[in-house]
Amino acid sequence: MSSAARRASRARGLEVELRRRVRGWSPTRRDLARWASVAAGRAARGRELGVCVVGAAESARLNARFRGRDRPTNVLSFASGEAPHPDRRALGELVICAGVLRAEARAQDKPLKAHWAHLVVHGTLHLIGYDHAREKDARRMERREIAVLRRLGFANPYRSS
């Protein structure tokens, strides 16, 4: 990690609450906080982010309930404003399916840690208002992901290896 990214992470003070509901490797809370902090920029200052690492069954259940898609997905983002009583300190929550993420990294021949970083950045950008429903918005979001990941020392996730 670059010293600029390290300073940026400390300066932003994003706290991560990590819950692992499956076994297997996942990044440290510190890595998750650094990646999300750099992605969120000023929006991360003094905020909290929940990260829940789940299995395929829970991911599929949540994806069906909130997106109408009955299959597991890599990351779901829930902004704090979507809660019945939003907490102003809460940035939101990311629900990451470790199995889907591992399978994607393997299929795309990407380092697992780099793919985790990409999906944490992607999910965090959703929490601060980015979307990819329209082509123009998707290009804007991809450019931001690439820039954030470069700053964190990771390769462009959209370039094939």
N, C-alpha and C positions, 0 to 999 in steps of 0.2 A: 504494500500500500504506500502511496506517495505521502510525503509529509504534509502536503496541502490537504489531502483527503483526511488525514489523521486530525489535523487542526480543525477542519470543517466539522468533523463528527463531534469533537469535544465542544466546539462553539455552539452547536445547535442544541445539544442537550436532549435529544430524543431518547425516551426510555422505552425499552421493549419488554413486554411480558411474553415469554415464550412458553407454550404448552405443547408437549410432544405426546401424541396419542398413539404413536406407532414406534416400533423399534427401528434401529438403523441410523446411519449417519445423517446429521443435519448440521447446518452452520451454527456457530456459537451465537449467543445473544449479542455479543459485541459486534460480530460481523454483520448480523442482521440490522443492528442499530446504525452502523456506519453506512451500509448500502442505502437504507431507507432515508437517513438524514441527508445524504448528498442528493438523493432524488427529490426529496420534498423541499430542500432549500430552507428559506425563512419560515415556511409553514410548519417546520419541525420543531422550532424553538419552544422549549418548555412543554412539549406534547408527549403523549403516550401512544404506542402502537402495540396492538395485540397480534401475535403471530401464533397460529395454531397449525401444527403439522399433523395431518390426518391420513387415514388409509383410503383406499378406493371406494369402499361402501359408503363412508361418511361423506366423501366428496361428491359422489353420485347423488346421494340424498339431498344435499344442500344445493347442488347444481339444478336438480329437478325442481326443487321448491322455489328457488329464487330466479332461475333463468329458463325454466321450462325444458331443460335438456337432461334426459335421464341417462347420464353417463358421467364418470369422474372427469374432472378437469384439473389442469395444473395449478391454477391459482384463482381464488375468488376474493374480491375486495368488498368490504362493507364499510362505507363511510360512517363516521360517528353520528352524523345527522340523520341516518336511517334508523337509529334506535328510538324507541318510544320516549326516552328521557335522555337526550344527548348530553354527554359530558363535554364541556368546552375544552378540557385538556386532551381528550381522546381524539387522535387523528382518525382512528378506525381500526379495522382488523383485517388481516390477511389470513386466509385459510388455504394452506398449501398441501397438495396431495403428493407425498414423498414418492410413491410408486410411479405415478404418472411422470413426475419430474425426472426420476431416474431413467425411465424408459425413453423419454424424449432425448435426454442427454446422450444416451447410448445410440439411439437411432440417428441422431444428428452428428455423432462423433465429436461431442463437445465435452470439455472437462465439467464434471458434476458441480464443482464449486462455482464455475462461471455461469452455468445454467441457473443455479440457485440465485446468484446475484442478479441475473437478468430478470427472473420472475419476481423477485422482491422489488426491484426497481419498477418493473411494469405495474405490479399491484399498487405500489405506493403512488405512482403517477395517477392511477385511477382515483385514489383517495383525495388527490388535490385538484381533480377536475379534468384530467386528460381522458380522452375516449378514442376509440378507433372504429366507431360505427360507420362513419363516412370516410371516403378515400382521403380527402384533404386532412381530416383529423388524424387518420392512421399515419400518414406521412409525418405530420408534426410530432406525434407521439414517438414514432420510431427514431426520428432525429434526436429527440430528447433522450431516449433510452441509450442510443449510441454514444452521445456526449457524456452522459453520467457514467456509463460503464467504462469509457475511455479514461475518465478522470479517476476512476477506482482501479485502473490497471487491467481491465478486461478487454478482450477483443470485441469487435463488432459482431453481435449475435446473429445478424442477418446475412453475413457473408459466409458462404459455405467453406468448409475447411479443405 
